[in-house]
Amino acid sequence: MNQERFDELAKGLATSRLSRCQVLRVVGAVASLGLLETLSPLRTPFAVAASCANNNGSPDPEPENNLCGSCTEMVNYYENTGVKDAAGTYHRGYVGWTWYEWEVSYRPPAVKGPYKNPSGEWCYKGTYKYKASVKNEVRRIRWVPNLPVPKDCKTKCDKAIKAWCAQLDKHEQHHVQDNRAIESEANAGTAKFVDLTPQPFVGCAKTKAAAYNAMQQKAKTYNAHLLKELGNESQKRGRAFDKKAQLIPTPCNSCDSCGCGNTGVPCPPDKPDCCNGECFDTQTDPFHCGACGNKCGCCEGCYQGTCGCGGPGVNCQTTGEVCCCAPGVPAGWCARACQGGGGCI
C-alpha cells in the first residue's frame, strides 16, 4: 500500500466511529512469474471457448483465464493481456497472480478513565489488542490445445500440461503460505516487521467526549499503520521468492512436437500438407482448400485447391438452386456453367 493510500485511509478513519468489533482492511497482490518463451505479439486476444474440456488441471475460477486454442495464441494472450486476478485486474505478461486482503481487528479496549492530568484536562487510557488475518485468492492461466493434438501424441502432451499446471500451482501456493506465515508470526507477537502486542493509547482534551475520541483516533491511526506493515511484508517476501524462483516453461514444445511441421513428424503422401500440427490434403479437403483454414462455402467441394460446387457428394439442397463453378473447375462438377465464383444461386 503506497503512502497516498495510507494517508487516505488514515484520513477516513479519523471520521469513523468505533464499532463493536473494529475491522480495517488492506488489499494487494503478489505476482507470479512469466514464461520463458517470447513470440511475436497478437494484439487481439483470441476468444475463450467455454466448451473446450480441460482434464489436465482444475479450471481457474475466472473463466477468462481458461484458454482454448493453439499454444502460440495462448502465449500471446498472456503476453498481451495476462492473467485476470480475483479483483478483476489483468496482469500483462503473467500466468499467475495471488491476490490478498489483510484485516486487522480489535475488540473494545480495556479503558481507564476519565481522569484529569496535571494540566487539568480529561484523559482516557485504552489498551488495545489486535489480531491480523489474511484472505488469499489465486488465479492462473489454464490451457487446452485446440485443434487437439494427434491421438498418438496426446499422452505426451497431456503429461506436459499437467506438469505445467502443477508447477504453476506450487508457485502460487508458496505466496499463499508466505502470507499465512506472516499472519502467524504477527499474531504471536514476535514479528520484527510489525507489532501486534497490546498497545496503550492515551487521549486528553478539555471535555470527556473529546478525550475519548482522541484515544480512539490514536488507536485507529495505529491500526492503519499495522495494515501498511503487513502489506509491505507480503510484497517483500513475494518479490524475494519470485527473484529466486525458477521460470516455468510452457508445455508448447511437448505438445507442438506431437504434430507435423518443421520440427515435428512428417505427413503421409495422401495428406501432405501440415495445418496447425495436423496433416491434410489442401487440394481436396473442403476445410483447408488451397491453404490451411480456407473453408469452402455453401454446397462446395475442393478440387485442385479450389472451392467449387457439384463435386462428389456436394450438391445444392434447396429446390430450384443451381450450383455454379469456380473458375478452373471442370464443367462436369457443375449443374451448369456460369460466370463468377462457385456457389449456389
N, C-alpha and C positions, 0 to 999 in steps of 0.2 A: 504494500500500500504506500503510495507516494505521500510527500509532505502536504501537498494540496488537499488530497483526500483525507489525510489525518486532521488537518485544520478544519475542514468542512464538517467532519464527524464530531470533533470536539465542540464546534460551534452549535451543532444541532443538539448535543447533549445538554448544553447549558440551559436550554429552554424546555427540556423534557422533565417529566415528573417521575419520581421513583415508584415503580410498581411493586407488587408483592414479590415477584421474582424478576429482578432486572436482568435482561439478556441483551448483549450487543453482539454484532456480527461483523466479520470482515471476510471478503471473498477474494480469491486469487486463483492462480493456476501454476502448475509446473509442467514444463514442456517435455515431450518425449524426444525422440531423435528422428532425423530424416533418414533416407535410404542412400545406398551407395551410388545408385545409377543416376545419370543425368542424360535426359533425352530432349530433343527439340520440343518446345512447348506447344501445346494445342490450346489456344486461348479460350475456346468454348468447351467447358466440361461436358462430357457425354452424359446422357440421361441414365439414371439408375433403373434397372429393370427389377421390379418387385417380385416378379415370378421366377427370378434366377435362383434356383435352390442352392443352399450352402450347407454342405455336410462336413466341411473341413475345419470348422471353428464356430463357436457360438456367435450368432449375428450380433452386431452392435445395436444398442437401444435406439440410436439415432439412424433412421432409415437412409439418410443421405450418405452415411459412412459405409453402407453395404453396396459395393460396386460390382457391376456385371459388364464385362467387356474384355477387350484384349489387354495384355499386360502393358503395352505402350500407352493405351488410354488410361489405365489405372495409374501409372507413374506420372503421366502428365496431369491427371486430376489432382493428385496430392501436391505436385509441384506448383500448380497454378491456383488451386482452390484450397486444398488441405483439409485435414480432419475437422469436424464440427464438434465443439465441446458441449458440455452439459448446459452451458449458459447460452448456447446458440451462436457462438462466435467461431468463425473459420480461422484456421491457423495454417497459412500457406507454407508449404514445404515440410509439414509434419504429418506423420502417420498415426500418432498417438498423443493424447493430452489428458492430464489428470487435473481436474478442476476441484478446488477445495473451498470449504466455508468454515471459518473459525467462529466459535461462540465463546464468550466469557460471561458467566452468570454469577450473581451473588444474592444471597438472602438478605432481608433487612438486618442491619448490623446491631451488635450489642452497643447501646448508646449510654453514655454518661452525661448527665446534664438535665436541665440547663444549670449552669453555674457562672459566676462572674469572675473575670480575670482581674489582675491588678489595675488594669486601665478602666475598669468599671463596665466592660462590655459583657454581653451574654455570650456564653460559649456552649457548644456541644462537642463531645468526642465520641466518634463511632469507630468500632473495629470491624473491618470488612473481611469476609472470607470469600475467596474467588475460586472458580472452577472452570477449566478450559475443556472444550470438546470440539471435535472436528468431523466434518462430513466430507467424504471423498467421492467423486464421480469420475469414472474412467471412460474414455471414448477412444476408439481406434478404428482404422480402416480395415474392412474385410473385403476380400476379392474372390470372385468366382470367374474362371475363364469363359468367355463367350466370343466366338464359337468354341464349343467344347473341344478338348484335345482328343486326338485319336484314341480309340479304346485300348490299343496295345501299349499305350504310354500313360494311361490315366492313373495307374497306381503310383508311378514315379512323380507325377505332377501333384497328386493329392498329398503325398508324403511331404513334398516340399512346402506346400501351402500350410499344412498342419504345423510343421516345424516353425514356419514364419509367424503364424498366429501365436504359437506358444511362446516364442521369444519376445514378441511384442507385449503379450500379456504379462510375462515375467518382468519386463522392464517397467511397465506402468505400476505393477504391484509393488515394486521397490519404492516408488514415490508414495504410494499409499502407506506402506509400512514406515517410511520416514516420518510422515505426518502423525501416525499413531504413536511413534516413539516420542515425538515432540510433546504430544498430549500427555503421555505417561510421565515423562520427565518433569514437565511443568507442574502437573498436579502433585507430584511427590515433593515439591518444594526444594529440590536440589539442583535445578537447572541454572546454568550460568547466563543463559540468554534471556531469561525472563524471571520475574519474582512474583509468584502467586501465593506467597506466605501471607497470613493475616496482616492487614495494614490498618494502622490507626490514623484517622484524619480528624483534625480539629477545625471547627468553623466558629468564628466570633464576629459579632455585629452589635449594633445598638438595640436591636429587637431580637426576641427569641426566634421568631419565624425566619428572620434574615440569617441568624446564626445557624439554624438547622439547614437552610438552603445552601449556605456556604460550605457546610460539611459535605452535603450531598454532591455539590459541584466538584469538590476535590476528588471524591470517590469516582465520579463519572469520568473525569479527565484522566485519572489513573487507569481506569478501565480501557479507555481508548488507547492509552499507551501500551497496555498489555496486548491488545489486538494487533497493534503495529509490530510489536516484537515477535509475536507468534508468526505473523505473515512473513516477516523478514527471515526468520529461521527456516520456514518452509522453502522459500526461494533459494536461500543459501545452500541447503542440503540438496535441493533439486538440481541446481546448477553444478554442484560438485559431482554428483552422480553422473549426470549427462556428459560431463567433461571426460570422465574416465571410462564410460560405458563403451562397449564395442558396438559399432554400427551394425545394423541388421540388414543384410542384403535381401532383395525381393526374391520370390521364387520364379522370377521370369526365366532365368537361364534353364532351370529344370523343366519348366512347362513348355517353353518355346522350342527346346531341343527335341521335344516329342514329335513335332510336326516337320513338314518339309521346309525347304528354304536353303539359303547359302550354307548355314551351319547345321542343318537338320538332315533328316532322312530323305533319300531321293524318291521321286514319284515314279509310278509304274508307267509303261508305254501307253496304256489305254487311258490314263489320266495324267498327262504330262505337266500340267500347269499347277503351280502352288499358289493357293489363295488363303491367307491368314492361317497358315500351318496345315491346311488340308489340300488334298490333291483332286483336281477336276480337269475336265477337257473343255477348255473355253471355246472350242469350235462347235460343240454340240450341247453344252449344258445351258438351259434357259435361265439359270440363276447366276451364271457367270459367262455370259455370251460375249466373246471378243475381248473381255477384260474382267478381272476379279470384281464381283459385286454388281456387274451390269445385268440387271434382271429384265428379261423380256416382258412385254406388256400383254394386253388382252388377247387371248387365244393364240399367242405367238410361240413358235418353236425357235430353235437356234440352228442355223445352217451356215457352216464355214465361218463361224464367228459373227454372224449377222442375224438379228431377230427378224422373223417373218411368220406369216400365217399359213395355216393349212398343212403343216408338217404332220408326220405320223402321230395320230392321237391328239392332235392340236387342231381344233375346228371351232368356228364360231357357233355358239349355242343358241342364240336367240333367233327365232323365226324371222326371216327376211334379211338378216345380216349377211353381208358379203365380206369375205376375207381378202384383203389387198396385200400384195407382196412388197417387201422392202427391196430397194434396188439390188440387183445381182442375184436374187433368189430365183431358181428355175420356175417357170410358169406352171409346171406340174404340181407345185406345192400349193397353188392358189385356186380358188373357185373361179376367179377371172383376174386378169391383169388390170392394173390401174395405176394412175400416177401417184407419186408421193410415197411416204413411208408405209411400212407394214402396219396393219391394224384391222379392226372390224368397223365396217361402215354400214 
